[in-house]
Amino acid sequence: MNRSAELFKEANKYIPGGVNSPVRSFKAVGGQPLFIAKGKGNRIWDVDNNEYLDYVGSWGPLIMGHAHPYVLEKLEEAFSLGTSFGAPTEVEVLLAKKIVNAIPSIEKVRMVNSGTEATMSALRLARGYTQRDKVVKFEGCYHGHVDSFLVKAGSGAITLGVPDSPGVTEGTSKDTILLPYNDSLAIRELFEEQGETIAAVIVEPVAGNMGLVLPKEGFLETLRDVTSAYGALLIFDEVITGFRLGLGGAQKYYGVSPDLTCLGKIIGGGLPVGAYGGKKEIMDQIAPSGPVYQAGTLSGNPLAMTAGLAMMELLEREQVNGGYKRLASLTQKLVDGFNNNLDNLGLNYTINSVGSMFTMFFTDGAVESFEDAMRGNVALFEKYFQGMLKEGIYLAPSAFETGFVSFLHGEEDIQYTIEAHYRVLTEIHA
Ligand code: KE4
């Protein structure tokens, strides 16, 4: 039995499912999860010293790769000063300032400890600010494990085949309205019918939790129109896309400005973090400046802020020197190589991509909604995932996630991945 298997056996004695987050369990792809010992650049090593080219990047945060020297250097300085004070620090102000300067729709921002906390707090704020109860979310979008959003959530919930979660009360889910992603007509009809009762619409401006699904022309603009017309707030969940699609996130990329934005992942440089922000007038409703309560012992933790600030400094440099453009074209090269393989093999699987994000769906035709994504052949994905793992390529262990290319991926990595993709597809279709 290898070390990962031994540790998984041990872990199952003390941790539910042997993991601290469901999707890591490999339940959706069979076999045992890998226990990771270390990461460096675009590589990770498991506890049996197997090396992998990493396209998960800790589910998005590590756009600058693992153990970036600059991030580690700044953390080492911070460690020596202490790990947490539960009091204001200069570093959290510096990071807040960078976020505000990077994203025009954010005039004020509050730090929390996870993406879930960010979306949960943004929802409470929207309800407190509008004095309304209803919230609209979209099928296949995942906004963390907030009761109000675990209504056919994406990510883990779909992967585990449990679209609704036990423990979410009728009372809670009755205030959540679920619509198909990319369906502009449905949202218009809903608002004509009950727009005045809706506190907020929350959306992943680029959906990364049903596999990658891009907004159709006019969809985000429609959300902006109807929410403005009826006094509801538009919340962009940019936990994945924030600083992934460029410093301005998806809202800059698509030119649609929300009222509130949720962030996470990249802004913590791999340490636990989340944030939500928006217009002053709305954010000042948050305690202690306003009546909407939200708090956290480790919010603005100096180590997470230090790692986040270092990441932002690195990303500002990338933005200036065209790094994001290079990253997008490197990802396009990967996607073109994959599509070339599919043509040569006579396969017509669909690949969605934007910036440094990509997903290959084991289905043909456009994948523009949760329903489309669910047409994917999960059994084939499982074989593909295991085959790529044997090739030393670490993909997300779920058909309903997104692949991430980091600034540390190079041409050779892309070339190797394209060749491995060809070999594995040939094998599983033999
Ligand atoms: P966290 O609470 O996991 O930090 O963030 C929740 C969240 C919110 N919004 C979006 C768009 C997200 O993608 C996430 C979390 N993403 C998943 C995978 N895509 C995290 C992986 C996991 O659940 O282990």
Residues whose N, C-alpha, C, O or C-beta is under 5 A from the ligand:
A	BS01	KE4	S21 V23 W59 S114 G115 T116 Y142 H143 G144 S155 E204 G208 D237 V239 I240 G264 V273
